[in-house]
Amino acid sequence: PKATLRFKDLVPVLYQEGRYQGDPVTLGVGGFGRVELMTTLNHGKYYAVKRVSKKHIVAKRQEEHMLFEKKILKAIQCDFIVLHAAFKDTRYIYMVMEFCGGGEIWTKLKEGRFDEQIAVFCTACVVEAYAYLHKKSIMYRDLKPENLMLDVRGYVKLVDFGFARELVRGEKTYSFVGTPEYMAPEIIKNQGHDFAVDFWSLGILIYELLVGPPFSSSEPQKIYAKILDGVLKYPPYLSEAAKSIISKLCPRPGQRLGNTKNGIKDVRHHWFSNMNWHKLRMAQLDAPTVRLIRKGPCYINFDRFPQDQTKTEEEFSGWDRDF
């Protein structure tokens, strides 16, 4: 249970490569901070712990996002989402998550595009997470391969809720948030957006899993221009069903699959015709993604990162009083 986990009971997992090295395992590094592999003192269970500098949060004006991420963490009980607990000290905020030993979908994609069976399974897991979040009036707004993790059985879990937001049905928000390649046109044009943006990003994810990024450039402005042009080129090897769901997830918001009268049911009944959704929810399916997972030490599916020897300054403004 979430309430029984205490931060002082967690210790870093250390690398052992031939001879003892003693370096803590870093699972990921980003603008937000670092994710490290931890275990309980009795070596019972592994966790991934995201450590974010409080100074950095204040400098980037992300206090509200971090507080909302904590709020979601406390409220969510979904097998396709990995948030577990949260702690703080004078320097850092710590988000404790289930450790997904299969690694990032992004890392697997670097080795080549997925076949359709694997893409269907990955996307179905995302659809389940979306269904749960949207029912709770939460938009995710940061779907991308880097935020999708594989557990050891090959099931896909959502991580990083920094851009998530509660929204009353029928209302819109005007925040400019997200990852450029995955932003819906209405966010770029500042027309106001709602849950429909999650379905746009689902279409972009399917395209990237099967083909590669549809809109890419080293300059965000060029990415935005390509998205607004709205031209998706479908290679000949793409199935008709895949082309169909992508095209139906990526038109104008009011016509987007998942955002019409039947909601997410329309998404489930489209490309996923052979999916047993009940068995997926109960984790009773054999995941085709297991063949993407390397066998070895628990951290073998993650890239190696250099250690961070710096220590951030303390932060006492009090924004995290209730964290």
Salt bridges, closest charged atoms under 4 A:
ASP9 OD2 - ARG6 NE 2.97
GLU17 OE2 - ARG304 NH1 2.66
ASP23 OD2 - ARG304 NH2 3.33
GLU36 OE2 - ARG51 NH1 3.84
GLU69 OE2 - LYS50 NZ 3.30
GLU98 OE2 - LYS157 NZ 3.04
ASP115 OD2 - ARG291 NH2 2.74
GLU128 OE2 - ARG268 NH2 2.84
GLU128 OE2 - ARG281 NH1 3.06
ASP151 OD2 - LYS157 NZ 3.66
ASP160 OD1 - LYS50 NZ 3.74
GLU166 OE1 - LYS71 NZ 2.79
GLU186 OE2 - ARG256 NH1 2.81
ASP198 OD2 - HIS134 NE2 2.75
GLU219 OE2 - LYS222 NZ 3.41
GLU240 OE2 - LYS243 NZ 2.93
ASP303 OD2 - LYS110 NZ 3.42
ASP308 OD2 - ARG51 NH2 3.37
GLU313 OE1 - LYS55 NZ 3.91
ASP320 OD2 - LYS54 NZ 2.74
